[in-house]
Structures are given as structure tokens and as C-alpha cells.
Amino acid sequence: MTAAATNRIAVVTGASSGIGAATARQLATAGYRVVLTARRKDRIEALAEELTTAGHQATAYPLDVTDRAAVDEFATAFRKIHVLVNNAGGALGADPIATSDPADWRQMYETNVIGTLNLTQALLPALTASEDGTVVILSSTAGHGTYENGGGYVAAKHGAHVLAETLRLEIVGTPVRVIEIAPGMVKTEEFATTRFNGDTAKAAKVYEGVAAPLTADDVAETITWAVSRPSHVNIDLLVVRPRAQASNTKVHREL
Ligand SMILES: NC(=O)c1ccc[n+]([C@@H]2O[C@H](COP(=O)([O-])OP(=O)(O)OC[C@H]3O[C@@H](n4cnc5c(N)ncnc54)[C@H](OP(=O)(O)O)[C@@H]3O)[C@@H](O)[C@H]2O)c1
């Protein structure tokens, strides 16, 4: 059985906004000592303070997941950790293959795949040493099917999915499980705005007419549920979408 969350450490990447911040809040409330990482120091420090003031255990550690030397340095702080939530990532651009920017593709691969690889490799010894570790990988429904004008993000999230599947095969028999969470449409403050390079009008179109996209809290609850199953239970893959979304391309809009 999973030990009580108290004294268990959970590292959350991309904890400065959206799903990562919501997950850090919910894991802290569940009793984990949460370690918040992201590039924006001010945001993770403010969240750590909010959680500490509320009586939870939280620390902030500024980190770019694509910087392997910094990730290795971060990992030296831990002898044991219990949960790693690889959430940092996102989409850049929404252009057809014919005209999309290779720099966007490269950056999406770096963040969503290499970033996850970096943290997972660096923290696997500490996850194993806990004798009850969980690696969570936030892929996406974009990791399971394609859609027009999403090729770069779809390719990167397929990479994250493959990382999860392969790692699970390779470490079976060790006390570490691998959980992939694949959300569909989640309305977070920054995801679509980042994708459209700050164009809030284009970002708003993504959710236009959708009665109830998922929220960051919905996904955080899903992650918290999955990691709090008894240790022998591995939720390999959990796909979660809003009711209004039947596939990546079939979304009900009330316009
Ligand atoms: N929103 C959706 O519809 C949706 C659906 C499926 C899957 N997802 C996935 O869920 C995850 C979170 O998405 P979200 O909606 O919460 O988006 P978000 O609010 O834009 O969050 C992205 C997070 O990633 C961090 N990040 C980006 N690049 C980083 C880097 N190089 N190093 C460290 N941190 C980095 C950002 O923090 P800093 O900028 O402070 O570094 C931010 O905290 C992403 O992997 C996304 O692809 C989202």
C-alpha cells in the first residue's frame, strides 16, 4: 500500500501556472511536501509561500527543464523522492507542416520530451531509493492522434507518450511506476496564449463556444487520484477530455 502522503516528496515541473500550479496545490493539500519548479522564480516562490502560509510544506526551485546541468544540480538535493510530475511543456504555433517554423518544433521537442527525459533520468535514482516512486508524464490527446496545423506539438507529445511507454517496460520490477496523463482541451490562462505568441484573440478562439472545457483543477485532481492509488496499482494511461470534446477534431461549440 502507498504510505500516507506525509513526509513524501513530490516534485512538480511547470508549477508556475495552469495544471502544474493546480497539481502542486492539490498534492500539498494531500500532504505531500511539494517542490515547485519552473523558470519564473517569482511565481513559484509566491505559490510556495501561499502553501506554506496555509500550513503545507512547499519549496520553490527555479529550473529550466532543458538545462541538463541545472537539472543534475537540482537532483543532488534529493536522496529520496516519491513523485515526479513532468508537467512543464506546451505548444508553439498552429501552422501547417508546409509553413511551420522548425525552431518551434525544436523547442517543443526540447521542452516536452528532452525536459521530461532530463528530470526523469536525474531523479530516477532518488525515486528508486524511496522504494515507492511514481513518475507522471503529462502528454496530451495530441500524443495519441493528430490534427491539422498541430504537427509539431503532436510529434512532441507522441515523443512524451513513447517515453512513458518505454520507461515502463525498462524499469518493471523496480519500485517505480509510470503514469501517463493525456488531457484533451484544458482552458488554462497561458497555454493557448503561449501557443499563439501572445495573441489573446487567437487564443480565445480555441475555447470559443465550448460550454465547459476542462480546468487545471480537473487535471490536477486526475493526477492526484492516479498517484494516490495503492503502490501496486499502475494507471498506465489516463485520457481525460471535456464532455464537449469527442476527439482532437470533434468539439461541440455553442455558437
Ligand atoms: N492546456 C491544455 O489544453 C493541455 C492539454 C493537454 C496537455 N497539456 C499539457 O499540460 C502541461 C501544462 O499545460 P498548461 O495548460 O498548464 O500550460 P501553461 O499554463 O502554459 O504551463 C506550462 C508550464 O510549463 C513551464 N515551462 C515551459 N517551458 C519550460 C522550461 N523550459 N523549463 C521549465 N518549465 C517550463 C511554464 O513555466 P515557466 O514559463 O515559468 O518556465 C509553465 O509553468 C503541458 O505539458 C501541456 O502541453 C495541456
The ligand as an SDF file (V2000), in Angstrom:
LIG
                    3D

 48 52  0  0  0  0  0  0  0  0999 V2000
   -3.9730   23.2660  -21.7270 N   0  0  0  0  0  0  0  0  0  0  0  0
   -4.2320   22.2090  -22.4700 C   0  0  0  0  0  0  0  0  0  0  0  0
   -5.2050   22.1900  -23.2600 O   0  0  0  0  0  0  0  0  0  0  0  0
   -3.3750   20.9620  -22.3660 C   0  0  0  0  0  0  0  0  0  0  0  0
   -3.8930   19.7590  -22.8760 C   0  0  0  0  0  0  0  0  0  0  0  0
   -3.1120   18.6110  -22.8140 C   0  0  0  0  0  0  0  0  0  0  0  0
   -1.8580   18.6410  -22.2710 C   0  0  0  0  0  0  0  0  0  0  0  0
   -1.3570   19.8270  -21.7830 N   0  0  0  0  0  0  0  0  0  0  0  0
   -0.0050   19.8140  -21.2470 C   0  0  0  0  0  0  0  0  0  0  0  0
   -0.0650   20.0710  -19.8530 O   0  0  0  0  0  0  0  0  0  0  0  0
    1.1090   20.7580  -19.4370 C   0  0  0  0  0  0  0  0  0  0  0  0
    0.7250   22.0570  -18.7230 C   0  0  0  0  0  0  0  0  0  0  0  0
   -0.0650   22.8450  -19.5790 O   0  0  0  0  0  0  0  0  0  0  0  0
   -0.8520   24.1440  -19.0850 P   0  0  0  0  0  0  0  0  0  0  0  0
   -2.1300   24.1870  -19.8480 O   0  0  0  0  0  0  0  0  0  0  0  0
   -0.8910   24.2060  -17.6180 O   0  0  0  0  0  0  0  0  0  0  0  0
    0.0630   25.2720  -19.7310 O   0  0  0  0  0  0  0  0  0  0  0  0
    0.8390   26.5240  -19.0990 P   0  0  0  0  0  0  0  0  0  0  0  0
   -0.0110   27.2260  -18.1130 O   0  0  0  0  0  0  0  0  0  0  0  0
    1.3580   27.2730  -20.2850 O   0  0  0  0  0  0  0  0  0  0  0  0
    2.0340   25.8510  -18.2990 O   0  0  0  0  0  0  0  0  0  0  0  0
    3.2450   25.4500  -18.8580 C   0  0  0  0  0  0  0  0  0  0  0  0
    4.2500   25.3690  -17.7320 C   0  0  0  0  0  0  0  0  0  0  0  0
    5.4610   24.8390  -18.2660 O   0  0  0  0  0  0  0  0  0  0  0  0
    6.5260   25.6330  -17.7860 C   0  0  0  0  0  0  0  0  0  0  0  0
    7.6320   25.5640  -18.7240 N   0  0  0  0  0  0  0  0  0  0  0  0
    7.6250   25.8010  -20.0520 C   0  0  0  0  0  0  0  0  0  0  0  0
    8.8510   25.6650  -20.5500 N   0  0  0  0  0  0  0  0  0  0  0  0
    9.6620   25.3380  -19.5080 C   0  0  0  0  0  0  0  0  0  0  0  0
   11.0540   25.0880  -19.3630 C   0  0  0  0  0  0  0  0  0  0  0  0
   11.8880   25.1270  -20.4280 N   0  0  0  0  0  0  0  0  0  0  0  0
   11.5290   24.7820  -18.1460 N   0  0  0  0  0  0  0  0  0  0  0  0
   10.7260   24.7260  -17.0780 C   0  0  0  0  0  0  0  0  0  0  0  0
    9.4080   24.9690  -17.1380 N   0  0  0  0  0  0  0  0  0  0  0  0
    8.8910   25.2750  -18.3440 C   0  0  0  0  0  0  0  0  0  0  0  0
    5.9600   27.0350  -17.6250 C   0  0  0  0  0  0  0  0  0  0  0  0
    6.6720   27.7560  -16.6200 O   0  0  0  0  0  0  0  0  0  0  0  0
    7.7570   28.9050  -16.8580 P   0  0  0  0  0  0  0  0  0  0  0  0
    7.3420   29.6500  -18.0870 O   0  0  0  0  0  0  0  0  0  0  0  0
    7.6890   29.7100  -15.6040 O   0  0  0  0  0  0  0  0  0  0  0  0
    9.0500   28.1670  -17.0020 O   0  0  0  0  0  0  0  0  0  0  0  0
    4.5580   26.7260  -17.1270 C   0  0  0  0  0  0  0  0  0  0  0  0
    4.5420   26.6050  -15.7300 O   0  0  0  0  0  0  0  0  0  0  0  0
    1.9520   20.9730  -20.7010 C   0  0  0  0  0  0  0  0  0  0  0  0
    2.8810   19.9190  -20.8220 O   0  0  0  0  0  0  0  0  0  0  0  0
    0.9070   20.8900  -21.8050 C   0  0  0  0  0  0  0  0  0  0  0  0
    1.4810   20.5280  -23.0500 O   0  0  0  0  0  0  0  0  0  0  0  0
   -2.0990   20.9880  -21.8060 C   0  0  0  0  0  0  0  0  0  0  0  0
  1  2  1  0
  2  3  2  0
  2  4  1  0
  4  5  1  0
  4 48  2  0
  5  6  2  0
  6  7  1  0
  7  8  2  0
  8  9  1  0
  8 48  1  0
  9 10  1  0
  9 46  1  0
 10 11  1  0
 11 12  1  0
 11 44  1  0
 12 13  1  0
 13 14  1  0
 14 15  2  0
 14 16  1  0
 14 17  1  0
 17 18  1  0
 18 19  2  0
 18 20  1  0
 18 21  1  0
 21 22  1  0
 22 23  1  0
 23 24  1  0
 23 42  1  0
 24 25  1  0
 25 26  1  0
 25 36  1  0
 26 27  1  0
 26 35  1  0
 27 28  2  0
 28 29  1  0
 29 30  1  0
 29 35  2  0
 30 31  1  0
 30 32  2  0
 32 33  1  0
 33 34  2  0
 34 35  1  0
 36 37  1  0
 36 42  1  0
 37 38  1  0
 38 39  2  0
 38 40  1  0
 38 41  1  0
 42 43  1  0
 44 45  1  0
 44 46  1  0
 46 47  1  0
M  CHG  2   8   1  16  -1
M  END
$$$$
